[in-house]
Amino acid sequence: MPTHKPIPIVDLLIDTLNPRLEDEPSSQRKAVQAVATLQKEKLATLAEDIVQHGVNPSDSPIVIPAPKQPGRYIVLEGNRRLSALRALENPDLIVGAVEEKLVRRFRKLNERYQKNAIVDIDCVVFEERTEADHWIELRHTGENEGAGIVRWGALESARFKQRRGEKVYYLQALDFLEERGDLSSEERQNVPVSSLERLLSNPDIRAKLGLEMKDRILYTQFDEDEVAKGLSYIVQDLATRRIRTGDIYNKEDRIKYINQIDEENLPDTSKPTGDLRPLAASSEDKETPPQAGSVRDSFQGVAYWKLTHRVSMKSTVN
């Protein structure tokens, strides 16, 4: 069974048999350079994330004891992280391996990194390379029918953002339709949210649908039955694949798509109700109004409670 323990970074060695590398480097310096040459901007982005957030605590490197080097360990899984740390400690290591602008980027990061340099890192220690093979393969070869890492799709990523407080406007549209009963949960699962985002990000399309957006929140000043017509139409088009991502990939294609929709399937924008109000409301705030001073364009703000209670938004939205 593997053990877990913190290991000083100076005692960690890049695996010269790393599958990412075409040839086996002859030294640790050349190993760092080889990883940097292969990863380029990705390695710098990883380094920036380490400087800002530290090393991912949920993803410990997998190591084995280094033969004939007591107290040192070969990193079987985590060589990009170790290479980024090495370059953060000493940017000169990657001189000649990457473009000069990338070296300069690491030198700037080095100034920040030295203020809170990482001394050790929690590792998973196996005794033999073969003991770790299964876990490394599982990590790098896809979902493996569920045994590996099952990555989030666009919808899961959007939900995560929304649940941590980010305003995901295209989910507001889906919430609106589902709460009205115009969209079933099964149909919702079939909506490619990246395509819906493309459509709703266009102000001309939003105008056609009777929508406005402020601070990534969708508002309307039209009767919700009217607004639901257009939104339902495009969402059903996307869910049933009558319209595909390739059909609306460019701005011109998106405008062409919205313009070909019959007027009967779009809201009558000649009759505004006179009050601008958020399209969707947080279900958490349907019973009790928030106190004065709440952030008005939050999902838990006064405006949302008033919408759910059919109160005019004239006094809360400029």
C-alpha positions as CSV (number, residue, x, y, z in Angstrom):
1,M,0.0,0.0,0.0
2,P,1.3,3.5,-0.7
3,T,2.0,6.0,2.0
4,H,1.5,9.8,2.1
5,K,4.1,12.2,3.3
6,P,5.5,15.7,2.7
7,I,8.7,15.7,0.8
8,P,11.1,18.6,0.3
9,I,11.0,19.8,-3.3
10,V,14.8,19.7,-3.4
11,D,14.5,15.9,-2.9
12,L,12.2,15.3,-5.9
13,L,13.5,14.3,-9.3
14,I,11.8,14.6,-12.6
15,D,11.2,11.2,-14.2
16,T,13.5,10.9,-17.1
17,L,11.2,8.1,-18.4
18,N,8.3,10.5,-18.4
19,P,6.0,9.4,-21.3
20,R,5.6,13.0,-22.4
21,L,9.3,13.1,-23.4
22,E,10.4,11.6,-26.7
23,D,14.0,11.0,-25.5
24,E,15.4,10.3,-22.1
25,P,17.2,13.4,-20.8
26,S,20.7,13.0,-19.5
27,S,20.3,15.3,-16.5
28,Q,17.7,17.0,-14.3
29,R,18.4,20.3,-16.0
30,K,17.8,18.8,-19.4
31,A,14.7,17.2,-18.1
32,V,13.3,20.6,-17.0
33,Q,14.2,22.1,-20.4
34,A,12.6,19.2,-22.2
35,V,9.3,19.7,-20.3
36,A,9.5,23.5,-20.9
37,T,10.1,23.0,-24.6
38,L,7.2,20.7,-24.8
39,Q,4.7,22.7,-22.7
40,K,5.8,26.3,-23.4
41,E,2.8,28.6,-22.4
42,K,1.0,25.9,-20.6
43,L,4.0,25.5,-18.2
44,A,3.9,29.3,-17.5
45,T,0.2,29.2,-16.9
46,L,0.6,26.4,-14.5
47,A,3.4,28.4,-12.7
48,E,1.1,31.4,-12.4
49,D,-1.6,29.3,-10.8
50,I,1.0,27.9,-8.4
51,V,2.2,31.3,-7.4
52,Q,-1.4,32.5,-6.9
53,H,-3.0,29.4,-5.3
54,G,-0.2,27.0,-4.4
55,V,0.1,23.4,-5.5
56,N,-3.2,21.6,-5.9
57,P,-3.8,19.8,-2.6
58,S,-6.4,17.4,-4.1
59,D,-3.9,16.0,-6.6
60,S,-0.7,14.8,-4.9
61,P,2.3,13.8,-7.0
62,I,3.0,10.0,-7.2
63,V,6.6,9.2,-6.4
64,I,9.0,6.2,-5.8
65,P,12.3,6.1,-3.9
66,A,15.2,6.9,-6.2
67,P,17.6,4.0,-6.6
68,K,21.0,4.6,-5.1
69,Q,20.0,8.1,-3.9
70,P,18.7,7.7,-0.3
71,G,16.2,10.3,0.7
72,R,15.4,11.3,-2.9
73,Y,12.3,10.4,-4.9
74,I,11.4,10.1,-8.6
75,V,8.2,11.8,-9.6
76,L,6.2,9.4,-11.7
77,E,3.1,11.7,-11.8
78,G,3.4,15.4,-11.4
79,N,6.4,16.2,-13.6
80,R,4.8,19.3,-15.1
81,R,4.3,20.7,-11.6
82,L,7.8,19.9,-10.5
83,S,9.2,21.5,-13.7
84,A,7.2,24.6,-13.1
85,L,8.5,24.8,-9.5
86,R,12.0,24.3,-10.7
87,A,11.6,27.1,-13.3
88,L,10.0,29.4,-10.6
89,E,13.0,28.8,-8.3
90,N,15.5,29.4,-11.1
91,P,14.2,30.8,-14.4
92,D,17.8,30.5,-15.9
93,L,17.1,26.7,-16.1
94,I,14.9,27.2,-19.1
95,V,17.1,29.7,-21.0
96,G,17.5,28.4,-24.5
97,A,14.7,25.9,-24.1
98,V,11.9,28.4,-24.7
99,E,11.5,31.9,-26.2
100,E,13.0,34.8,-24.3
101,K,9.6,36.3,-23.6
102,L,8.6,33.2,-21.7
103,V,11.8,33.4,-19.7
104,R,11.0,37.0,-18.8
105,R,7.6,35.8,-17.7
106,F,9.1,33.3,-15.3
107,R,11.5,35.9,-14.0
108,K,8.6,38.2,-13.1
109,L,6.8,35.2,-11.5
110,N,10.0,34.4,-9.6
111,E,9.9,37.7,-7.8
112,R,6.4,36.9,-6.5
113,Y,7.2,33.2,-5.8
114,Q,10.2,34.0,-3.6
115,K,8.0,35.9,-1.2
116,N,6.2,32.6,-0.3
117,A,8.3,29.9,-1.8
118,I,7.0,26.3,-1.5
119,V,9.4,24.2,0.6
120,D,7.8,20.7,0.4
121,I,4.8,19.0,-1.2
122,D,2.5,16.2,0.0
123,C,3.3,13.1,-2.1
124,V,1.9,9.6,-2.5
125,V,4.8,7.2,-2.2
126,F,4.9,3.8,-3.9
127,E,7.8,1.4,-3.5
128,E,7.9,0.2,-7.1
129,R,7.1,1.9,-10.4
130,T,4.8,-1.0,-11.4
131,E,2.6,-0.4,-8.3
132,A,1.7,3.0,-9.5
133,D,1.2,2.1,-13.2
134,H,-2.5,1.5,-12.9
135,W,-3.3,4.8,-11.2
136,I,-1.2,6.8,-13.6
137,E,-2.7,5.1,-16.7
138,L,-6.2,5.7,-15.3
139,R,-5.5,9.4,-14.8
140,H,-4.2,10.0,-18.3
141,T,-6.3,7.8,-20.6
142,G,-9.8,9.3,-20.3
143,E,-12.9,8.3,-18.6
144,N,-12.4,4.5,-19.0
145,E,-16.1,3.9,-18.8
146,G,-16.3,5.7,-15.5
147,A,-13.2,4.3,-13.7
148,G,-11.1,7.3,-14.8
149,I,-11.7,11.0,-14.5
150,V,-15.2,12.0,-15.9
151,R,-14.7,15.5,-17.0
152,W,-17.4,18.2,-16.7
153,G,-19.3,19.3,-19.8
154,A,-20.2,22.9,-20.4
155,L,-23.5,22.6,-18.4
156,E,-21.7,21.2,-15.3
157,S,-19.0,23.9,-15.5
158,A,-21.8,26.6,-15.8
159,R,-23.6,25.2,-12.7
160,F,-20.4,25.2,-10.7
161,K,-19.8,28.9,-11.6
162,Q,-23.4,29.7,-10.7
163,R,-23.3,27.9,-7.4
164,R,-20.2,29.8,-6.3
165,G,-21.9,33.1,-7.0
166,E,-20.9,33.9,-10.6
167,K,-23.7,35.1,-12.8
168,V,-24.2,32.7,-15.6
169,Y,-26.8,34.4,-17.8
170,Y,-27.6,31.5,-20.1
171,L,-28.6,29.4,-17.1
172,Q,-30.9,32.1,-16.1
173,A,-32.8,31.6,-19.4
174,L,-33.0,27.9,-18.8
175,D,-34.2,28.4,-15.2
176,F,-36.9,30.7,-16.4
177,L,-38.2,28.2,-19.0
178,E,-38.0,25.2,-16.6
179,E,-39.7,27.0,-13.7
180,R,-42.6,28.0,-16.1
181,G,-42.9,24.4,-17.3
182,D,-41.8,25.2,-20.9
183,L,-38.7,23.0,-20.6
184,S,-38.5,19.6,-18.9
185,S,-35.4,18.6,-17.0
186,E,-34.8,15.9,-19.6
187,E,-34.9,18.4,-22.4
188,R,-32.7,20.8,-20.5
189,Q,-30.0,18.1,-20.4
190,N,-29.9,18.1,-24.2
191,V,-29.4,21.8,-24.6
192,P,-25.8,22.6,-25.7
193,V,-25.2,25.6,-23.3
194,S,-22.2,26.8,-25.2
195,S,-24.4,27.4,-28.2
196,L,-27.1,29.1,-26.1
197,E,-24.3,31.3,-24.7
198,R,-23.2,32.3,-28.2
199,L,-26.7,33.4,-29.1
200,L,-27.6,35.3,-25.9
201,S,-24.2,37.0,-25.9
202,N,-25.3,39.0,-28.9
203,P,-27.2,42.2,-28.1
204,D,-29.2,42.2,-31.3
205,I,-30.4,38.7,-30.6
206,R,-31.3,39.6,-27.0
207,A,-33.3,42.6,-28.4
208,K,-35.2,40.2,-30.7
209,L,-36.0,38.0,-27.7
210,G,-37.1,41.0,-25.5
211,L,-34.1,40.7,-23.3
212,E,-31.5,43.1,-21.9
213,M,-28.3,42.3,-20.0
214,K,-26.7,44.2,-17.2
215,D,-23.8,42.9,-15.1
216,R,-24.4,39.5,-16.6
217,I,-28.0,39.3,-15.5
218,L,-30.9,39.0,-18.0
219,Y,-33.7,41.5,-17.7
220,T,-37.0,42.0,-19.6
221,Q,-39.7,44.6,-19.7
222,F,-42.2,42.4,-21.6
223,D,-44.8,39.9,-20.5
224,E,-43.1,36.7,-19.6
225,D,-45.4,34.7,-21.9
226,E,-44.1,36.8,-24.8
227,V,-40.5,36.3,-23.8
228,A,-40.9,32.6,-23.3
229,K,-42.0,32.2,-26.9
230,G,-38.7,33.2,-28.4
231,L,-36.6,31.6,-25.8
232,S,-38.5,28.3,-26.0
233,Y,-38.1,28.3,-29.8
234,I,-34.3,28.6,-29.8
235,V,-33.8,26.3,-26.9
236,Q,-35.9,23.6,-28.6
237,D,-34.0,24.2,-31.8
238,L,-30.8,23.6,-29.9
239,A,-32.0,20.6,-27.8
240,T,-33.4,18.8,-30.8
241,R,-30.3,19.7,-33.0
242,R,-32.4,21.4,-35.6
243,I,-29.7,24.0,-35.2
244,R,-26.2,23.0,-34.5
245,T,-23.1,24.8,-33.2
246,G,-21.6,25.0,-36.6
247,D,-24.7,26.7,-37.9
248,I,-24.3,29.6,-35.5
249,Y,-20.5,29.7,-34.9
250,N,-20.0,33.1,-36.5
251,K,-21.7,36.3,-35.6
252,E,-23.2,36.6,-39.1
253,D,-24.6,33.1,-38.9
254,R,-26.2,33.9,-35.5
255,I,-27.9,37.0,-36.9
256,K,-29.1,35.1,-39.9
257,Y,-30.6,32.4,-37.7
258,I,-32.5,34.8,-35.5
259,N,-33.8,36.7,-38.5
260,Q,-35.3,33.6,-40.1
261,I,-37.5,32.8,-37.1
262,D,-41.2,33.6,-37.8
263,E,-42.6,36.6,-35.9
264,E,-45.2,34.3,-34.3
265,N,-42.3,32.6,-32.5
266,L,-40.8,35.8,-31.2
267,P,-42.1,38.2,-28.5
268,D,-44.2,41.2,-29.5
269,T,-41.8,43.9,-28.4
270,S,-44.2,46.7,-29.2
271,K,-45.9,46.4,-25.9
272,P,-43.5,46.8,-23.0
273,T,-45.0,46.4,-19.5
274,G,-43.1,49.4,-18.3
275,D,-41.0,47.8,-15.6
276,L,-37.6,46.3,-16.2
277,R,-37.1,43.1,-14.1
278,P,-34.8,40.1,-13.9
279,L,-35.8,37.1,-16.0
280,A,-35.1,34.4,-13.4
281,A,-35.2,34.3,-9.7
282,S,-33.4,32.3,-7.1
283,S,-35.6,29.7,-5.5
284,E,-33.9,30.3,-2.2
285,D,-35.5,33.7,-1.9
286,K,-39.1,33.0,-2.8
287,E,-40.3,33.1,0.8
288,T,-38.5,35.9,2.6
289,P,-37.4,39.2,1.1
290,P,-33.7,40.1,1.7
291,Q,-32.9,43.1,3.9
292,A,-32.4,46.5,2.5
293,G,-28.8,47.0,1.4
294,S,-28.5,43.6,-0.4
295,V,-26.6,43.7,-3.7
296,R,-29.4,44.4,-6.1
297,D,-27.9,42.5,-9.1
298,S,-27.1,39.4,-7.0
299,F,-29.0,36.2,-7.5
300,Q,-30.2,36.7,-3.9
301,G,-31.0,40.4,-4.2
302,V,-34.2,42.4,-3.6
303,A,-34.9,42.4,-7.3
304,Y,-35.3,38.7,-7.5
305,W,-37.5,38.4,-4.5
306,K,-39.8,41.1,-6.0
307,L,-40.0,39.3,-9.3
308,T,-41.1,36.1,-7.6
309,H,-43.8,38.1,-5.8
310,R,-44.9,40.0,-8.9
311,V,-43.8,43.4,-7.4
312,S,-42.9,46.2,-9.8
313,M,-39.1,46.7,-10.4
314,K,-39.3,50.4,-11.1
315,S,-37.9,51.3,-7.7
316,T,-35.0,48.8,-7.7
317,V,-33.6,48.8,-11.3
318,N,-32.3,51.9,-12.9
